[in-house]
Amino acid sequence: MWQINTFEKKFNGAMSFRPHQWVNGQASCFFEAKIDDLAPGLIGKDAYFNTKHHMRIEVRGKEITTFLNGTQIDKRTNEHAAYGKIGFRHTTVANDCDEQAAYDNIVIKDMDTDATLFEDCFDDPSNPNFGFGEIRNGELYVVNVLQLQKDKTNSAPMYRKEFQADKEIKKPRFTPQHWESMRWRLTGKRSATTYLTRAGQTMS
């Protein structure tokens, strides 16, 4: 979980970058620094609030590079990096913190082909991809949530086309999440002809 924060008392309200890792069901911060220390002069105090910023995260295997407003602010290797669904965490605690944010465009692309795997610009007020927050003027407004995107949308796949198995695969099983025509391969070998599959149907 990658966090941009203006609340940390240790930084006296300065904007900070705080990547987290989930440990035993809890988000644990493993690094933190003021944005101004990572990229001096990138964001002035007058742009902390009610100002749009662009964040880009590139993941190549275990290497994660973070850009803010087009400037690289962090690059690291994380052995626990994994592909999963998009989620948001915002916390509201009375007399303590009040995290709020709005998002106007989310895009996930294949790093090799530049193909778009998922995109939501929040023009649809029914909010079909996320079961939380509120669409306001083309933005997803989020307050006090810890949620992932809906499973029933096209965004449910884990955005991964290859993986390295740690042990011998004795019997591969594949379970699609939607009705659709598909063809799949294992280690380069076509495992089946084109299927019209139904959600939850497992193929071996």
Secondary structure as UniProt FT lines:
FT   STRAND          2..5
FT   HELIX           9..11
FT   TURN            12..13
FT   STRAND          16..23
FT   TURN            24..25
FT   STRAND          26..29
FT   STRAND          33..34
FT   HELIX           35..38
FT   TURN            40..41
FT   HELIX           45..47
FT   STRAND          55..60
FT   TURN            61..62
FT   STRAND          63..68
FT   TURN            69..70
FT   STRAND          71..77
FT   TURN            79..80
FT   STRAND          87..90
FT   STRAND          92..93
FT   TURN            94..96
FT   STRAND          97..98
FT   STRAND          100..103
FT   STRAND          106..109
FT   TURN            111..113
FT   STRAND          116..120
FT   TURN            125..126
FT   TURN            128..129
FT   STRAND          134..136
FT   TURN            137..138
FT   STRAND          139..143
FT   STRAND          145..148
FT   TURN            151..152
FT   TURN            154..155
FT   STRAND          180..182
FT   STRAND          185..186
FT   TURN            187..188
FT   STRAND          189..190
FT   STRAND          195..197
FT   TURN            199..200
//
